[in-house]
């Protein structure tokens, strides 16, 4: 079964985000007739337990029709008891932020080895007023340095945020 058929069959609920008319970064595309800018492609999925979907995810990232450079996952349901070695994808760096209390949640990101990436440590536990509005979110910050970027950019900042369903709606509106 092809990865596209897996998506249609109800596998990973994902979307491929790509700037219109811009070829993907990792495929060595030489036709840049639409733009002189090459940006990475991004696959975003609320995977709801990643461990039982790693084989499917591996197929998706190797499909010639998708070939995402970055894969962002929410609701990974991972914990400190699951070693990083279990979650590897060939040809990708991976970063994760697990929920520290209770079940569910968690975010994870896979970035192709062709892109320089580092995890940024950003303290968002309090906003400028000192209120702790952001402690219920799972947030992963990454600094990316693709090989080619538009001239005014030196790095891309990627932030993956998961807001739990039990989070108070009134508080969400105040953000």
N, C-alpha and C positions, 0 to 999 in steps of 0.2 A: 504494500500500500504506500502511495506517495505521501510526503508530508502535507501537501495541500489536501489530499483526501482525508488525512487524519484530522486536519482542522475542520473540514466540513462534517466529518462524522461526529464531532463533538469532543475532540481532544482538548489540547491547550486552548484556552480562550485568549487569543492574542491579536495584536494589531501590529502591522509593520509601518513604522513612521519614517517617511523619507521626504526630504524637501523636494518640492516639485521640480522636475527637470534636472536634478543633480545626480550624477552617477554615484554609486556606492564607492566607498573608500578602498575596500580590501580586494577588489577584483582586478586591479590593474587596468581599468577602463581607459582606453585611449581616446574615445570619442567624447569630447567635451564641448560639442557644438552648442548645447543649450546654456552653458555657463562655464566660466573659468574657475569656479569654486567647486571643490570636492568635499562633501561632508559625510561623516559616518552614518550608517543606517541603524535604526533602533527597533528592536522587537520588545514590546511591552506585554506582559501577561500576568493576570491574577491566577496563579497556578493551583492554589488550594491543595497543598501537599506536593512538594517538588520531588521527593524521593521516588515516588512511583511513576514519575513522568520524565525521568532523565533520559531514557532511551528515545522517547518521542522527541524530546528537546534536541538531542544529538542529531536526529534525522532532519529536524527543521533547520538547524544552523548549517547543515551541509547541503541543503537543497539549492540548486543553482538558480531557482526563481526567487529565493529570499535572500540568502547569504547575509544575514545581519552582522554588523560589526559589534553591536552592543545588544545584550539581552538583559532586560530588567524584569525581575520577578517579584511579585508581592504575595503575601500569605504562603510563605515557604514552609511553615510549620517546623522549622529546624530548631534545635536547641544545642547547648554546649555539649550534649552527649553524642551528637553526630559529628564525626571528624570531617575536616575539609576534604580529605582524600576521597570520601564517598561522593562528593558533589562536583568532581572535576569534569570539565568538558575539554576534549582534545583541541588544542590550538587557542585556548582562552585563559586569561587570568580570571580569577573569581574573587569577589568580595561579598561579605554578608553581614547582616545585622539581625541577630535573632531576638525574639521577644524574651525578656528576662524573667517575667512572671506569668504564669498561666500557660494555656495552650494557644495554638494558632499564631497568626501574625508572622512577622519577620519579612525582611526584604533581602534580595540577593541580586548581584549584577555580574554578568560575564562580559569581558571585554577582550576582543581579539588580540593575540600576542603581537600583532603588527602595530598596535597603538600603545604608546607610552601612557601609563596610568598610575596614579597613586591615590590612596585614600586620604581624604582631608579630615582633620578632627575639628569640628565646629560645635561649640557649645551653644545650643539653642534652648537650654532648659529654662531660661528667663528672657522675656522681651525687654525693651528699653525701660519700661515702667517697673520692672522687677517682678512682674506677674509670671507665674510658671504655667503658661498656656500650652507649651509644646511638649510636656513630659509624657503625654500619652501616645505620641506619634513614634513610629519607628522610621528613622531617617538615616540614609546612607549618602554621604558626600564623596564624590570622586572628582579628581582633576585629570583631564585627558589632554594629551598632546599628540593629536594625529600628525602624520607626516606632512600633510598639506592642509593649511588653513587660510582663510582670507587674511590679507595683510594686517588689518587692525587687531586681529586676535592672536594671542600667544598660547592660550589654553582654553578648553571648554570646561565648564563646571556642570556636572551632572548630579542632580539630587533626586533620589528615589524616596518617596514618602508614602507610608501606609498609615491611614487614619482608621482605627478600629471602628466597627459598626456601633459599638456601645458608647462612643464618644458623644458628648452632649451637643446637640444641634445648635442650641443658643450660643454655646462657646465657639462653635465653628464660625458662626456669622460674625463674631467679634474679632476674628483674626485679620 
